Amino acid sequence: MCGILPVVASDIRFFLLLRMCPVPFLTRNLVVENLSPFIGGRIDRCVQELVGGSRSHVTGLFDYDCVTLNGDVETNPGQSLKAGDRVLVRFEENRRYSPRRRPQRQQHRGFSIVFEDRHLVVVEKSADLLTVPTDGREPHTLLYRVNEHVKHEGRGRGAFVVHRLDRGVSGLLMFGKTKEDARLMQNQFRQRKPERQYDALVAGVVGPESGEFRSYLATGRNLTRYSTDDEEDGQLAVTHYQVTERLPDTTHVSIQLETGRRNQIRVHFAEAQHPVLGDNRYRRDLWEHIPWAHKRFALHASTLGFNHPVTGESMRFSSPLPVEMTKFMSFSKRLDKVLQNEPRIQAAPRSAAGTSKTSGRHRKRR
């Protein structure tokens, strides 16, 4: 036993000496100038240019907090750069930084990341996903899945609701990464500052090239929404629209929301005799003869613009039309050409729905 002690003691002294020796660190930095090719690009491309190495090595540098942007640790390799940004990388010499192992992603998680930083995450939602749980307390909502992403991959406290999209509606949606970030963005929505544009396919041929719906939306006993003239019974809802294209029995409209009430677009167009295709709650009788074969609504949140809650920077994101809508429009155009070229084929009677009207449609329900 005594012969082993000197070996153990020498080992301890050896490791103590190692700890006393400073680890050699290298520093690389860059200031993004006005004409720099890095402007608008991802920060990980800039880091790779500074330190070299593989893409996985660069990702590892972010995972181990080796990268700072303007003095703050940056963990998002996809963060975009602008003129004046200061990028600094500090890392151990001769060390291989491997990316940290991440939880396996769900194959069908129902959303994709459009933008993410330390304060916000903007996602593109699939139509079949609920934004938040209802009274049924559904477990795997968009909120739950984005919250898991932020905690495990996005380096944040979680996801906090700013606004919502109905189930059946796809498109752009935003979450705050802290309660304060979410509150600041909610204030912008209350002040009607964000730009919210939707694309929809509605039944019938909308006559006016553009128009506005303005009413007070109230809620019935079965949670169905309807317009009323009673200010005390409902919430002011304002919807602007522009005709994009007229198709047989259908109109493609671009919609700008001034307010964001629940079911607002669906109610306003249904009450104007132009319900959204696929909407079984509001005036299905006006579109059920149209061959819309999808379970989702023909409604897509295509543009989202706002000011960043911390930097004040103006931000704007766009999302292309979903394939269900583009294929339907192509099919409708082809069918119309066939019917025009074949006089023996009798076209199905077109919808009796006329132009949009905002008057005479308000009523109170009890």
Secondary structure, 3 states (H helix, E strand, C coil): CCCCHHHHHHHHHHHHHHHHCCCCEEEEEEECCCCCCCCCCEHHHHHHHHHCCCHHHHHHHHHCCCEEECCEECCCCCCECCCCCEEEEEEECCCCCCCCCCCCCCCCCCEEEEEECCCEEEEEECCCCCCCCCCCCCCCCHHHHHHHHHHHCCCCCCCEECCCCCCCCEEEEEEECCHHHHHHHHHHHHCCCCEEEEEEEEECCCCCCEEEEEEEEEECCCCCEEEECCCCCCEEEEEEEEEEEEECCEEEEEEEECCCCCCHHHHHHHHCCCCECCCCCCCHHHCCCCCCCCCCCCEEEEEEEEECCCCCCEEEEECCCCHHHHHHHHHHHHHHHHHHHCCCCCCCCCCCCCCCCCCCCCCCCC
